[in-house]
Amino acid sequence: MKKLKIALAQTKQTDSIEKNAEIIFRHMDEAAAQGVQILCFPETQTQGYRVDIALPDIPVQVKKLDELHSKVAERCRQHKMACILGTEVPIESNPVKGKPYNSALVISPGGKFLGVHHKTKLTPLDAVGYTPGKTIETFDLFGVKVGVVICFEGFRFPESTRECVRQGAQLVFHPQNNTTRPNDWKIPVHHAMITTRAAENTIWFASCNICQEQHQNCRSMIIAPDGQVHAQAELKKEQLVVADIDVDLATQAMFKFDMDGCAKALFGESVKPEEYASAKGR
């Protein structure tokens, strides 16, 4: 049994890097006090989402973002805690005025930048403010292969999560931003898709949303490999969701279509191997 303590920071988000930094560090300190090993923040938590929270055409604050990223990395080092940080990253061809990437930085418990994932699938509103990425990445944290998919690409494109799993991921983090418009009908749809990403791959799936008092179209949720809700936040409440997970339960059985693994995931102890022995090897 390999235990890991993870947390989702369902935070408020503004268009001010300074205010967002205060929120980030407050939740990092709270998570560290509870012994969290990996902390995930929502999509675009540093700058604020460029369509409904910030403006799509504001210049990228390259220096401020670099400084904040470095400070978060240093706080990770101090707390010996890894972090998935929703942010934006400038494009090389036009760092200040070009559309940045919608990104998640992955920071090690030693305070090192392990890499960055850029959101590959953009909604029509995303595309107003951001440039799409092209690749799916995985990272090693505390001896566990971890994947990252951001909001829309994780909800609506199962192949994004499956690529993480193909690379060996047992745990996939899903920073998202689903709060700013009155689309409450999406709540059960989003929850169903989050649950499906875990169950169809037999992995842990940890989805972290922001919160606003007026609208919130998805909870922050940690889903177990069997598709059951392991932990979740309340809607419209700033909350740190902390949970211990057993990584060994993430067998990837459904992804691999392993008969014994699938049987265990589907039936638990209610079906014995001898009941389907005649079907094996066909």
N, C-alpha and C positions, 0 to 999 in steps of 0.2 A: 504494500500500500504506500503510494507516494502522495503525501499531503502537500498542498500549496494553499496559502492564504491570499486571496485576491480581493480587490475592491473596485467598485464603480463609483465615481464621483458625479452624482446627478446634481450639477451645479447651475447657478444662474450664469448668464453670459451677457456682456455689454459690448459696445463698440470702442471701449477704452482698454488699451493694453495694460495700463497701470491698474485699473480696477480688476481686470481679469487676473492679473498677476496676484493680487491680494487674495482672490478667491482660490487660485491654484495652490498657493503656499499654505493657506489655512487648511485645505483638505489634505495636502501632503502631510502636514504635521499631525492632523487627526488620524490619518491612516497609519502613520508610523507608530503612534501611541497604542494602536490596536494590533501591532505586529504584522501589518500587511506586507507582503513580499512584492506583489505587482499591483500597481494602481493605474486605472484607466480613466482618462478624461474624455469629455464629449468632443465631437467634431468641431474644429475651428475655435477651440476654447481660448486661445491666446488673443486673437484679433477680433473675433466675433464673425459670425456667418455673413458673407458679403452681399446678401440680397435683402434680408429682412431685418438684420440686426445692425450691420455696418452697411456702407454704401458700396456698390459694385466697382465704382471707378476711383475710389480713393487710392492714392499712391501706397505701395507696399512700404511699410516702415521697417526697412531691412535692419538698421542698426538696433532699434528697440527690440525687434524679434530675436536677433542674435544674442543680445544681452539677456533677454528673458530665458531663452533656451539654455544658455550657459548657467544661469542661476538655478534653473530647475535641475539641471544635471548635477550641480554642486549639492543641492538639497537631497537629491537621490543618493549621492555619495555619503552624505552625513547620516542619512537614515538607513543606508544599506538596503534601499528599496528601488525596484525597477519601476519604470513609468512608460505608459503609452500616452503621448501628449498630442491631442488634436490641435493643429496649427495651420499655418500657410507657409509655403516656401517659394521664394521668387524664382522666375524662370531666368536662365542664364542670358538669354538674348536681350532682355529688357527688364532688369531686376526691379526697378521702381515703378514704372508705368505699365508694364505688361501684366497680363492676367496671371496670378500666381497659381501654383498647385495647391489643391486642398489636400493636406497631408497629415500624417501621424508620425511623430518622431518616436523611436524606440530607444530608451535610455536604460543602461544596465545598472544594477545595484552598486557598481563601482563608480558611477557617474560618467560612463563612456557612452558616446553616441554609437549605437550598434548599426543604425541605418534609418531609413525613412521610407514610408509607403505613400505614394501619391494616388489619390482616388482615380480609378480608371473609367468608371461609368458616371456620367454627369446627367442630372435631370435638366430639363429646359431652363430652369432657373439657375442651377449650378453653372451652366455654360455661359451665363451672362457675366459671371464674376471670376471663373476659374479655367485653368488649362488642364485637360485630362492627363493622367499618367498612363503608362503603358504596360507595367509589369506588376506581378503579385510576388510579395516577399514573405519569408518566414525568418524567425529569429530564435536564438537559444537563450532562455532565461531560467535560471535555477535548475538546469538540466532538463528542461522541458522545451519542446519545439512549439513555438507560438506563432500564429498567423494574425494578420490584421486586414480587415476589409472595412471600408468606410460607408456608412449609411446606405444609399441607393444601391451601390454595387453588391452589398451584402444582402439586402432585402430581396431585390428583384432578379438577381443573377446568381443562381446557385453554383454556377461554374467557378465563380470567384472564390467561394469558400472551399469548393472541391479542389481547386488548385493548391490552396494552403495545405489541405489534407494530403494531397498527392506528394507534397514536399515533406510530409511527416508530421504536420501539426496535430496535436492532441487538444489544444486550446486555441480558440480564435476570438480575438477581441474585435468589437464592432462599435467604434465611436460613431455617433449619429447626432443629427440636429433636426428634430421633428416637433416643433412647438409653436411656430409663429403664426399659423393661419388656422381658421376654424374648420378643420377637417376631422371631426371626432369619429366619423365613420371608419377612419383608418386604424383606430386603436386595436380592434380585434384582428384586423388584417395583419398589421405589423407584428402583433404578438404571435400570431399563427406562423408567420414566416420565420421569426426568430427561433421558435420552437422547432420548426421543420429543419432549419440549417443544422441544429444539433442532432436531431433524431436521424436524419437521412445519411449522416456521416458517422454517427456514434462517437461524437466528440463533445467537449465542453464549448459552449458558445456564450460569450459575455458581452452584452449590448449596453452601451452607456449613452444615455440621452441627456440633453440639458433640461432645465425646468424653467417655466414661466407661469405666472399665476393665471394668465388668461387662457392660454391654450397649451396642451401637451398631448401629442398624438401617438405617444408610445411610452411605456414605462422603461426604466433601466432594469434589465433582467439577466440573471445567470441561469442558463438552462443546462441540465445534466445530459449526459450522452444518451439516456433513454427517452429524452424529450420532455421530462418533467421539470417544472419550475423548481429550482434549487433555492433561489433568493430573488427578491424583487423590491423595487422602490414603490412608494406611493406616487400617484400622479400629482403634478404641480407642487411638489415639495422638495426643497433642497435637502439632499440626503446622501450619506455615504453608505453604500451597500457593501457589506463585508461578509465573506463566506470562505469556509474551508472546503476545498474540493479534493477529491481523490482522483488524481490524474490517471491512475491505472484503469479506471472505468472507461476511459476514452480509448477503446480498442480499435476504432475505425472499422468495426465489423461490417456495417452496412456499405461503407465505401468500398471495402475489399470484396464484398459479397461472399464472405466466409460463412459456410453453412452452420458450423458449430457456433460461431460468434453471433450470427444472425438469430439462431434459435434462442440463445441465451438472452439477447436483447429483446426479442419479441415475446418470449414466454417465461423467462425467469426460470424458476424451479418447477413450474407446472408441467413442463414437457421434458422427458428424459431422452438422452441420445439414442437409446435403442428404439424409440418410437419412430424415428425417421432414418434409422440406419440403412434401410433398404433403398432410400433415395440418394444416399451419398455416393458420389463417384459417377453419377449419371451424366 
